Structure formats: structure tokens, C-alpha cells
Amino acid sequence: MEAIRQVYEKLPEVITVPAEMRDRRVEVILLPLDEEPDVAALAAELGMKPEEIADPHALRFAGCLPDFPLRAPQGEYEIRQELELE
């Protein structure tokens, strides 16, 4: 995987793309790093108290895992005898 991560202190109007990344399928993510999440608004949206949210940054990932499919019954396991040490 070829990933390029670059943090700009002041985002330029045009971003230069390296030659090896041009004409390829890529994902560009612009995430402002100087914005603090509004904990009170998050808490109100989730129906929680602000003090119950320990890490508001972690909430960006909430719900990103899909529900796992239900497993079929695995049957009964055999009952084994205890190991006796002499």
C-alpha cells in the first residue's frame, strides 16, 4: 500500500499530486485538525450527558463496523474427564 500523509499548517489553494499517484484511483480525505468536537452537541444528539463522553474523537468510528451475521448453532460439546495428575 502506498500512502502519503501530509499535514499542512496552512492549506494551499492547489495541492500538488506526486507523479506516481496521477491517473490512479485514489481517495482524498480533507480533515481539519484544528477543530475540536462540540461535546455538548454530541451528547445531546446521542441522548447522553457530556461528562459521559470520555473521548469525543473516538465517536467518529462509532457504527463503522457492520453487524456480524448470525452464526448457525454449533451443537453440544462433549464433556471430557478431568485430567488427573499422579
MOCORUR-V656597 format. One line per field, one symbol per residue. ss: DSSP state (@ for helix, = for strand, . for the rest). burial: # if it has 24 or more other ideal C-beta (glycine too) atoms within 12 Angstrom, else .. A space follows every 50 residues. Layout:
BEGIN
ss=???
burial=???
END
This chain:
BEGIN
ss=..................@@@.................@@@@@@@@...@ @@...@@@@@@.........................
burial=.........................................#........ .....#..............................
END
